[in-house]
Amino acid sequence: MQNMEIMEKPKTQYSRMFYLLMAIVLILTAIFIGQNWQPIKINLLGIEMTGRAFLVFAVIFSSGFSIGYFARSIKKNVSKEKSL
């Protein structure tokens, strides 16, 4: 029983540090996004758009977060299928 507790402790410590780091990144990103109110022009595949910088940064951040989250979940599913 003692060996199980020793093995689980680093995992919870790692997850706490991970969530703390993610919270810090989220706070810094929110501050960065909130400070950028000026209008900017975006050229994407020949389409020119104008928008507020904070909205553009929020969309970029959320799309990057979503891609990372789904890529991680797909990787977990593939590794589970390989282990079966």
N, C-alpha and C positions, 0 to 999 in steps of 0.2 A: 504494500500500500504506500509505503514511504517513497519507493522508486517512482510511482505514478505521479505523486505530488511534485517531485523534483523535475520530472520530464515536462509537466504542464506549466510550471512556473515561468520558464523563459518564453514560452509562447504567449502567455498573457502579458508579460512584460513587453514583448515585441509589439503586440497589438495595441497596448496602451501608448507606446511611443509612436506607432504609426498613426493612430488617431489624433494624438497631440500634434504631430507634424502636419497632418492634413488640416487640422483646425487652424494652425498658424498660417499655412498657405492660403486657406480660404479667407481668413481675415485680411491678410495682405492683399489678396486679389480684390476683395471688396473695396478696400481703401483705394487701390490703384484705379479701379473702375469708377469709383465715385468722384475722383478728382479730375476726370477727363470729360468735360462737358462740351468742348469745342466741336464744331462740325468738321467732318473729314470726308474726303472723296475716296471711294473704293473702286478699283478697276478689277473685275473678276471675269475672265474669259471674254473680254470685249464689252462687257456690260458695266457701265459706269453708274455708281450709286452714291448718293450723299446721305450721310446720317450722323447722328451724334456719336462721338467716340465711345462713350460709356455703353451705349447699346451694342455697338460693334464688338467691343471687348467682352461684354457679357455673353453674346451669341457665340463668339469664338471659344471662350472658356467653357461654356456649357456643352458645346458640341465636342470639344476635346475630352471633357470629363465623360460624356456619354460613350464615346468611342472606346476610351480606355476601360470603362466599366464593362461594356459588352464584350470586348476582346478578352478580358480577364475571365468572364463567365463562360465564354466559348472554350477557352483554354482549359478551364476546370472540367467542363463536360467531356471534352476530348480525352483528358487524362483519366476520368472515371470510366469511360468506355474501353480504354486500352487495358485498364486493370481488371476488367471483367473478362 
